[in-house]
Amino acid sequence: MQNPNIKYLLLLTAILFVACGNDPKTAATSQTDTANPATTPATTTLNPDAVYLDGLYATSTEPGHDIARLFDNDSASGWRTRPGAGPDEGIMLYLSNTTAVQIQALKADAFPNATLDADSRIQIYVNGQPLRAAAPGERVDLRAEGGKDQRINSIFLRFSETANELVTQRSEPGEDLDISIEAFPADGFVGLQSLTLYNDKGEAISIVPPKRVAGKLTASSTLSPESAYGADNLFDSRKEFAWAEGNAATAGEGETLRFHFDQPVRISGVQIWNGYQRSPEHFRANARTKDFQLSAANAPAQTFTLRDDPAGQKIDFPTAFEGQDFELKINSIYPGKKYKDLAISEILFYNGAQPFILHTDYVVRRAEGQRGRAGNTPLADLLDRRIYNVLDQPFEAKAQSIILRSDGTFVLYEESESFETDANTQVVTGETIADGNWEMLESTGGTVKVKVFGKWFDATEVLEWYKGPRAKEATRIFSDVLTITAGTVEGQKMIGTFYRK
C-alpha cells in the first residue's frame, strides 16, 4: 500500500494559544497614599477612528528593521527577518478592547527585494483561527464565514509559502526511509513594507501601537537561565515568555521590579498579564502576583490587588504616577501547584489612552550573545534558519520542521500519517507543536548539546474504518536535549531526528 501525499499545513497553535485571551479586565484596587499631581506629559485621549494595539511582535527581526517600522509613517521602511529566516516566520498584533472601529479587511505589502515570488503566500489567522493564505499585496476580507463582522482580538501573519527553496532528496542507509530536505537561501529574507487595515467603509484605519520609551529595568532576582526568564520579557508583547523571579528562599513575596525611563513619563494606568501564560499548565504550576505596590521616586506608594486570572487586568490609577524612576514590589502571591517561582508575563503602561512600554536593547544583545557562544560550531549556521524534512517510509509519512532562533526561542512543528496493512484497521494522523526557549549546554569537537524547554502540544485523530474518527489533544510542560552535528539534530526524549543535508 502506498502512502498518500502529505501536505504540511502548520497552524502555529503554539504561538496562537494566547491570541483569544486578550481582553483586559478591570482589577480590584485599594489605594493607600497618592502620588504628586501631574507635572509631566499631558494625558492623551482616545481617537475613536483608530485601532489601538496592546502589543505587537515579530518572530524574527533583522536589526534596524523591527516591527515598529511598519507603523512609523515612513513608506521606505518596514519589517524584515534576519538573513536565512523566511518560511514560518511572521508577525503578531494584539488589538486593545478599547478599539471601537469595525475592521473588515487587511492588506500586507512585501518588503522590497524579499525572497518571494508570484506563488508566495501569507497565511492569515484571526483570533487564533486560520482564515486563508493570500498573496502579498492582496486585500483580504477579515469577516467571519457568511460575511459577518467579528470582534478581532488578534491577527497573526505567517509566511507559509516563499521562493527559491532548495530541495535535496536522499535515503538513509540501512533503513527504508526516503528524506526530502527543503532549505531557504542563506541570504534570503521575508518581510513587510506596510500593513493596512480597512474599516467597513473601505477606508484605511490609523494603527496606534504602544509607544516605546527607552530605559532600563532591573529585577531583584531572576530565575536561571536569564536568557529565558529575564525581566525584559515583560515588554516583548509575547505572553508566552515571562519574567520569573529566582529567589530560592521565597515564592516571590518582597521581590521588586525597578523601571528607569530616559525621559519623564506620566503613568495613569497599567495592564498586567499575571503568571506564566505559556499554557494553562504553566499558569497553574507557577506562583502569581496577588497584592503589589507601585511607587515613583520620592513619592508614596499605591497598593493594588490582582485576581488569580490569566486575562489582562487593567488598573486605572486614582492619581497618576510621574517621573523617570518607578518600583513595583510584590507583597503577596497566589502559590503555584508545582513550582515556587513567581512569574509575570507582560506589563503595559498607559498615559491616558496611549499605551507605552519600556524599551531596551536587550533582545539585540541577547541575540548577539547567542551567536557569539555558537562560534564556529554546527549550531552557528543553524540559528534563525528552518530545518524542514518530509520523511517517507512504508505505511507512514511525516513532515517536520524546527527553528532555533538567535533570540533564544525555538519552535517545532510535526504532522504525521500512518496506516495499518489490514483494511479493517485504523489510520492515525497527528500534529505536534512545541515552542519555548533553548540554551546551549556544551560544545565538544563537532557536536553541540542544546536544552530546549517550554510547551508541548499533541493533537491526534484516529480514523477507524466503519467506526469513524476519534480525536484527543494534550498540552504539557516539557524539556529535551538536542545533539547537533553538521548532518543532524537529534533529541534524547521527545524530539526525533532532523536531517540537515
Secondary structure in CASP SS format (residue, H / E / C, confidence):
PFRMAT SS
TARGET T0000
AUTHOR 0000-0000-0000
METHOD secondary structure of the structure
MODEL  1
M C 1.00
Q C 1.00
N C 1.00
P C 1.00
N C 1.00
I C 1.00
K C 1.00
Y C 1.00
L C 1.00
L C 1.00
L C 1.00
L C 1.00
T H 1.00
A H 1.00
I H 1.00
L H 1.00
F C 1.00
V C 1.00
A C 1.00
C C 1.00
G C 1.00
N C 1.00
D C 1.00
P C 1.00
K E 1.00
T E 1.00
A C 1.00
A C 1.00
T E 1.00
S C 1.00
Q C 1.00
T C 1.00
D C 1.00
T C 1.00
A C 1.00
N C 1.00
P C 1.00
A C 1.00
T C 1.00
T C 1.00
P C 1.00
A C 1.00
T C 1.00
T E 1.00
T C 1.00
L C 1.00
N C 1.00
P C 1.00
D C 1.00
A E 1.00
V E 1.00
Y E 1.00
L E 1.00
D E 1.00
G E 1.00
L E 1.00
Y E 1.00
A E 1.00
T C 1.00
S C 1.00
T C 1.00
E C 1.00
P C 1.00
G C 1.00
H C 1.00
D C 1.00
I H 1.00
A H 1.00
R H 1.00
L H 1.00
F H 1.00
D C 1.00
N C 1.00
D C 1.00
S C 1.00
A C 1.00
S C 1.00
G C 1.00
W E 1.00
R E 1.00
T C 1.00
R C 1.00
P C 1.00
G C 1.00
A C 1.00
G C 1.00
P C 1.00
D C 1.00
E C 1.00
G E 1.00
I E 1.00
M E 1.00
L E 1.00
Y E 1.00
L E 1.00
S C 1.00
N C 1.00
T C 1.00
T C 1.00
A C 1.00
V C 1.00
Q C 1.00
I E 1.00
Q E 1.00
A E 1.00
L E 1.00
K E 1.00
A E 1.00
D E 1.00
A E 1.00
F C 1.00
P C 1.00
N C 1.00
A C 1.00
T C 1.00
L C 1.00
D C 1.00
A C 1.00
D C 1.00
S C 1.00
R E 1.00
I E 1.00
Q E 1.00
I E 1.00
Y E 1.00
V E 1.00
N C 1.00
G C 1.00
Q E 1.00
P E 1.00
L E 1.00
R E 1.00
A E 1.00
A E 1.00
A C 1.00
P C 1.00
G C 1.00
E C 1.00
R E 1.00
V E 1.00
D E 1.00
L C 1.00
R C 1.00
A E 1.00
E C 1.00
G C 1.00
G C 1.00
K E 1.00
D C 1.00
Q C 1.00
R C 1.00
I C 1.00
N C 1.00
S E 1.00
I E 1.00
F E 1.00
L E 1.00
R E 1.00
F E 1.00
S E 1.00
E E 1.00
T C 1.00
A C 1.00
N C 1.00
E C 1.00
L E 1.00
V E 1.00
T E 1.00
Q E 1.00
R E 1.00
S E 1.00
E C 1.00
P C 1.00
G C 1.00
E C 1.00
D C 1.00
L C 1.00
D E 1.00
I E 1.00
S E 1.00
I E 1.00
E E 1.00
A E 1.00
F C 1.00
P C 1.00
A C 1.00
D C 1.00
G C 1.00
F C 1.00
V C 1.00
G E 1.00
L E 1.00
Q E 1.00
S E 1.00
L E 1.00
T E 1.00
L E 1.00
Y E 1.00
N E 1.00
D C 1.00
K C 1.00
G C 1.00
E C 1.00
A E 1.00
I C 1.00
S E 1.00
I E 1.00
V E 1.00
P C 1.00
P C 1.00
K E 1.00
R E 1.00
V E 1.00
A E 1.00
G E 1.00
K E 1.00
L E 1.00
T E 1.00
A E 1.00
S C 1.00
S C 1.00
T C 1.00
L C 1.00
S C 1.00
P C 1.00
E H 1.00
S H 1.00
A H 1.00
Y H 1.00
G C 1.00
A H 1.00
D H 1.00
N H 1.00
L H 1.00
F H 1.00
D C 1.00
S C 1.00
R C 1.00
K C 1.00
E C 1.00
F C 1.00
A C 1.00
W E 1.00
A E 1.00
E C 1.00
G C 1.00
N C 1.00
A C 1.00
A C 1.00
T C 1.00
A C 1.00
G C 1.00
E C 1.00
G C 1.00
E C 1.00
T E 1.00
L E 1.00
R E 1.00
F E 1.00
H E 1.00
F E 1.00
D E 1.00
Q E 1.00
P E 1.00
V E 1.00
R E 1.00
I E 1.00
S E 1.00
G E 1.00
V E 1.00
Q E 1.00
I E 1.00
W E 1.00
N E 1.00
G E 1.00
Y C 1.00
Q C 1.00
R C 1.00
S C 1.00
P H 1.00
E H 1.00
H H 1.00
F H 1.00
R H 1.00
A H 1.00
N C 1.00
A E 1.00
R E 1.00
T E 1.00
K E 1.00
D E 1.00
F E 1.00
Q E 1.00
L E 1.00
S E 1.00
A E 1.00
A C 1.00
N C 1.00
A C 1.00
P C 1.00
A C 1.00
Q E 1.00
T E 1.00
F E 1.00
T E 1.00
L C 1.00
R C 1.00
D C 1.00
D C 1.00
P C 1.00
A C 1.00
G C 1.00
Q E 1.00
K E 1.00
I E 1.00
D E 1.00
F E 1.00
P E 1.00
T E 1.00
A E 1.00
F E 1.00
E E 1.00
G E 1.00
Q E 1.00
D E 1.00
F E 1.00
E E 1.00
L E 1.00
K E 1.00
I E 1.00
N E 1.00
S E 1.00
I E 1.00
Y E 1.00
P C 1.00
G C 1.00
K C 1.00
K C 1.00
Y C 1.00
K C 1.00
D C 1.00
L E 1.00
A E 1.00
I E 1.00
S E 1.00
E E 1.00
I E 1.00
L E 1.00
F E 1.00
Y E 1.00
N E 1.00
G E 1.00
A C 1.00
Q E 1.00
P E 1.00
F E 1.00
I E 1.00
L E 1.00
H E 1.00
T C 1.00
D C 1.00
Y H 1.00
V H 1.00
V H 1.00
R H 1.00
R H 1.00
A H 1.00
E H 1.00
G H 1.00
Q H 1.00
R H 1.00
G H 1.00
R H 1.00
A H 1.00
G C 1.00
N C 1.00
T C 1.00
P C 1.00
L C 1.00
A H 1.00
D H 1.00
L H 1.00
L C 1.00
D C 1.00
R C 1.00
R C 1.00
I E 1.00
Y E 1.00
N E 1.00
V E 1.00
L E 1.00
D E 1.00
Q E 1.00
P C 1.00
F C 1.00
E E 1.00
A E 1.00
K E 1.00
A E 1.00
Q E 1.00
S E 1.00
I E 1.00
I E 1.00
L E 1.00
R C 1.00
S C 1.00
D C 1.00
G C 1.00
T E 1.00
F E 1.00
V E 1.00
L E 1.00
Y E 1.00
E E 1.00
E E 1.00
S E 1.00
E E 1.00
S E 1.00
F E 1.00
E C 1.00
T C 1.00
D C 1.00
A C 1.00
N C 1.00
T C 1.00
Q E 1.00
V E 1.00
V E 1.00
T E 1.00
G E 1.00
E E 1.00
T E 1.00
I E 1.00
A E 1.00
D E 1.00
G E 1.00
N E 1.00
W E 1.00
E E 1.00
M E 1.00
L E 1.00
E E 1.00
S E 1.00
T E 1.00
G C 1.00
G C 1.00
T E 1.00
V E 1.00
K E 1.00
V E 1.00
K E 1.00
V E 1.00
F E 1.00
G E 1.00
K E 1.00
W E 1.00
F E 1.00
D E 1.00
A E 1.00
T E 1.00
E E 1.00
V E 1.00
L E 1.00
E E 1.00
W C 1.00
Y C 1.00
K C 1.00
G E 1.00
P E 1.00
R E 1.00
A E 1.00
K E 1.00
E E 1.00
A E 1.00
T E 1.00
R E 1.00
I E 1.00
F E 1.00
S E 1.00
D E 1.00
V E 1.00
L E 1.00
T E 1.00
I E 1.00
T C 1.00
A C 1.00
G C 1.00
T E 1.00
V E 1.00
E E 1.00
G E 1.00
Q C 1.00
K C 1.00
M C 1.00
I C 1.00
G C 1.00
T E 1.00
F E 1.00
Y E 1.00
R C 1.00
K C 1.00
END
